[in-house]
């Protein structure tokens, strides 16, 4: 089984509330394994995808034109980065959303070391429009705490969900491991994602 992943309709408050209710009611919630679809078992690229050729921007730089970035969410973390940061190896990844109704994103399942149980990383991307989304929806979360190391528009809420904006691209990242590790890898993972985002070409 794997712990309940985040719903993809909104990448900030609703996922947190949904996750909190689910975990409070059920402890850990089992869901069916990811279907075939676009999931890739054990073959996530060691090198991020289409992120070459773009100008690098300083952390937290706002986009003057509101232009988005050409991004493949599943290419924003490599297997090696995930393994070194979390201590667990990815066993699958699945691209989600991007159909107009849901934000594009990616979910990785990690080998927890316990047979039949996986940890996971959930990543959503909004680009362009990330800054407006952050200002309108993310900042109304009263539990949001600033994370200056990720930029001027970045925070982590009480559920451990990180939202951060760079050049009008919003990333929302949540790492699921129970119990939560003392050395929580969520912010380090978000740093890695933002490094790849800054190298991506503008649309």
Secondary structure, 3 states (H helix, E strand, C coil): CECCCCCCCCCCHHHHHHHHHHHHHHCCCCECCCCCCCCEECCCCCCCCCCCCCCCCCCCCCCCCCCCECCCHHHCCCHHHHHHHHCCCEEEEEEECCCCCCCCEEEEEEECCCCCCEEEEEEEEECCCHHHHHHHCHHHCCCCEECHHHCCCEEECCCCCEEEEECCEEEEEEEECCCCCCCCCHHHHHHHHHHHHHHCCEC
